[in-house]
Amino acid sequence: MSRILIIEDDQSIAELERDYLEINGYAAEVETDGSKGLKKALAEPFDGDSERGRN
């Protein structure tokens, strides 16, 4: 299962995006704080991160 990180400060939009991704077979995590989201994105492996060579 692909793992996706959603960084979105609007909780309702983030939940909608997460629900859509999960319905379509992705494991989605939400971070509503940009700084925390960046730290999480850099520290943990998420799929689709083509800038750092991950797919």
C-alpha positions in Angstrom: 0.0 0.0 0.0 1.4 3.4 -0.9 1.9 5.9 1.9 1.0 9.5 1.3 1.5 12.6 3.6 -1.0 15.4 3.2 0.2 18.8 4.5 -2.8 21.0 4.7 -3.7 23.7 7.2 -7.5 23.4 6.6 -8.6 20.4 8.6 -11.8 19.8 6.6 -9.9 19.8 3.3 -7.2 17.5 4.7 -9.8 15.0 5.9 -11.6 15.1 2.5 -8.3 14.4 0.7 -7.4 11.7 3.2 -10.7 10.0 2.9 -10.5 10.1 -0.9 -7.0 8.6 -0.9 -7.9 5.9 1.6 -11.0 4.9 -0.4 -8.7 4.4 -3.4 -6.3 2.2 -1.6 -3.7 4.6 -0.2 -2.5 4.9 3.4 -2.8 8.7 4.0 -1.5 10.7 7.0 -2.4 14.3 7.7 -0.3 17.1 9.2 -2.0 20.5 9.6 1.2 22.4 10.6 3.6 23.2 7.7 6.7 23.0 9.9 5.8 19.7 11.4 4.7 18.4 8.0 8.1 19.3 6.5 10.0 17.6 9.4 7.8 14.5 9.0 8.2 14.4 5.2 12.0 14.6 5.6 12.2 12.1 8.4 9.9 9.3 7.2 9.6 7.5 3.9 6.5 8.4 1.9 5.7 7.2 -1.6 5.7 9.4 -4.6 8.6 11.6 -3.4 10.3 11.9 -6.8 12.5 14.8 -5.8 14.5 12.6 -3.5 14.4 9.6 -5.7 11.6 7.7 -4.0 8.6 6.2 -5.8 
